[in-house]
């Protein structure tokens, strides 16, 4: 099956020219399209790209930030978690090139999880096609500004850590439920502090829902 994609246009956005454009095609193939057309999806590339991204950011933070392991882990999660990776896809206007099945195409805007997976798959494809240095160039093109901001302004801990730190003696419990289809789920979390519900949040994965709930609880506590 022949797919009509403007590979040159996509490569100009990414800043990398593929020797094997089939890798780029796979990176842009959502599982819903794969199931309908019996072609390989971007899931394997996403798995690889996730590991490549973690190596790239970990090496860079180690070399550029004089911080302890705990702080480096927190900074890393701020930069390469689902939300910033999805925002990178939006920033580059790459979502329009994602090949989706009929059902998934009804969602005019893909979920953060889908866009995050797409970004990771593109990094995995670049790594296989050109090696780690080209993967680094693409990643740094997108995230160097964010890393520089953190260097200058410092970083704010994630909402769950901030809530735990402010209530060291309290019992904090997160209760999360999942709804929707497997490829596009919705998670809802309620957070209880000493058995009293203090916040709730929604996200496309458990972690983002819990962080939203923790942030909501922290804001509610400030009003008491």
C-alpha positions in Angstrom: 0.0 0.0 0.0 1.3 3.4 -1.0 1.0 6.3 1.4 1.2 9.8 0.2 3.3 11.8 2.6 5.5 14.8 1.9 8.6 13.3 3.3 10.8 16.2 2.3 8.5 18.7 4.2 8.6 16.5 7.3 12.4 16.1 7.1 12.7 19.9 6.8 10.7 20.3 10.0 12.7 17.6 11.9 16.0 18.9 10.5 17.2 15.4 9.4 17.1 13.7 6.0 16.4 10.0 6.2 18.4 7.5 4.2 15.6 5.0 4.8 12.3 6.8 4.7 10.4 3.6 5.6 11.7 4.3 9.2 10.1 7.7 9.1 6.9 6.2 7.7 6.7 3.7 10.6 7.3 6.5 13.1 4.2 8.3 11.7 2.0 5.2 11.7 -0.4 5.0 14.7 -1.6 1.5 15.8 -5.2 2.3 14.7 -3.9 2.7 11.1 -1.7 -0.3 11.4 -4.6 -2.5 12.4 -6.7 -1.4 9.5 -4.0 -1.6 6.8 -1.9 -4.5 8.2 1.3 -2.5 8.3 3.8 -2.0 11.2 2.9 0.7 13.7 5.2 3.1 15.5 5.0 1.1 18.8 8.4 -0.6 18.5 10.1 2.7 17.5 8.4 4.4 20.4 9.8 1.8 22.8 13.3 2.4 21.4 13.0 6.2 21.2 11.9 6.3 24.9 15.2 4.8 25.9 17.2 7.0 23.5 15.6 10.1 24.9 16.3 9.0 28.4 20.0 8.5 27.6 20.3 11.9 25.8 18.7 13.9 28.6 20.4 12.0 31.3 23.8 12.5 29.8 23.2 16.2 29.2 21.9 16.8 32.7 24.9 14.9 34.2 27.3 17.0 32.2 25.6 20.4 32.6 24.0 20.4 36.1 25.9 20.2 39.3 23.0 18.5 41.2 22.4 15.4 43.3 20.8 12.3 41.7 17.4 13.1 43.2 17.3 16.6 41.7 18.5 15.4 38.3 15.7 12.8 38.2 13.1 15.5 38.9 14.5 17.8 36.2 14.6 14.9 33.8 10.9 14.1 34.4 10.0 17.7 33.9 11.6 17.8 30.5 10.8 14.4 29.0 7.5 13.4 30.5 4.3 13.0 28.4 3.2 16.6 28.5 6.4 18.3 27.2 7.0 15.7 24.5 3.4 16.1 23.3 3.9 19.9 23.4 7.0 19.4 21.2 4.8 17.7 18.6 2.5 20.7 18.7 5.3 23.2 18.5 6.7 21.5 15.4 3.2 21.0 13.9 3.9 17.3 13.3 0.5 15.9 14.3 -1.0 16.5 10.9 1.4 13.9 9.4 0.3 11.1 11.8 -1.4 8.2 10.0 -4.5 7.2 12.0 -7.3 4.7 11.4 -10.8 5.8 10.7 -12.0 5.7 14.3 -8.9 7.5 15.7 -9.2 10.1 12.9 -12.5 11.2 14.4 -10.5 12.8 17.2 -9.6 16.1 15.6 -6.8 16.5 18.1 -4.8 13.5 19.3 -4.3 12.9 23.0 -1.1 13.8 24.8 -0.2 10.1 25.0 -0.5 9.7 21.2 1.6 12.7 20.5 4.2 11.7 23.1 4.5 8.3 21.5 4.9 9.9 18.1 7.8 12.1 19.3 9.5 9.1 20.8 9.0 7.1 17.6 10.6 9.8 15.5 13.6 9.9 17.8 13.9 6.1 17.6 13.7 6.3 13.8 16.4 9.0 13.6 18.6 6.9 15.9 18.3 3.8 13.7 18.8 5.7 10.5 21.7 8.0 11.5 22.9 7.2 15.0 22.9 8.8 18.4 24.5 12.2 17.3 21.6 12.9 14.9 19.1 11.9 17.5 20.8 14.3 19.9 20.7 17.1 17.3 16.9 16.7 16.9 16.3 16.5 20.7 18.5 19.5 21.4 16.8 21.5 18.7 13.5 21.1 20.5 14.5 21.2 24.2 17.7 23.2 24.5 15.7 26.4 25.3 13.8 24.6 28.0 17.0 23.2 29.5 18.5 26.7 29.5 15.5 28.2 31.3 15.8 25.6 34.1 19.5 26.4 34.4 18.7 30.1 34.8 15.5 30.0 36.8 15.8 26.7 38.7 13.1 24.1 38.8 9.8 23.5 40.6 9.2 20.0 41.9 6.3 18.0 40.5 3.0 18.5 42.2 3.0 15.1 44.1 6.5 15.8 45.5 5.5 19.3 46.5 2.3 18.1 48.2 4.2 15.4 50.1 6.9 17.8 51.2 4.4 20.3 52.5 2.5 17.6 54.5 5.3 15.3 55.7 3.3 13.7 58.5 0.0 13.4 56.6 -1.4 10.2 55.1 -1.8 10.9 51.4 -3.6 8.3 49.2 -4.4 8.4 45.5 -7.3 6.5 44.1 -7.3 6.3 40.3 -9.9 4.9 37.9 -9.5 4.2 34.1 -12.2 4.6 31.4 -12.3 4.7 27.6 -10.6 2.5 25.0 -7.1 1.1 25.5 -5.5 3.2 22.8 -7.0 6.4 24.2 -7.9 6.0 27.9 -8.9 8.6 30.4 -7.7 8.4 34.0 -9.4 10.2 37.0 -7.7 10.5 40.3 -9.0 11.5 43.7 -6.4 12.4 46.4 -7.2 11.9 50.1 -5.3 13.5 52.9 -5.9 11.8 56.2 -8.9 10.1 54.7 -10.5 13.4 53.5 -10.8 14.0 49.8 -8.9 17.2 49.0 -8.5 17.2 45.2 -9.2 15.5 41.9 -7.6 15.4 38.5 -7.9 13.9 35.0 -5.2 12.8 32.6 -4.4 10.6 29.7 -2.3 8.3 32.0 -2.2 7.5 35.7 0.8 9.8 36.4 -0.7 12.9 34.8 -4.0 12.3 36.6 -2.3 12.0 39.9 -0.2 15.1 39.3 -3.3 17.1 38.4 -5.1 15.8 41.6 -2.1 16.7 43.7 -2.0 20.2 42.2 -5.7 20.7 42.8 -5.3 19.5 46.4 -2.4 21.9 47.0 -4.4 24.8 45.7 -7.4 23.8 47.9 -5.2 23.6 51.0 -3.9 27.2 50.4 -7.6 28.4 50.6 -8.3 26.8 53.9 
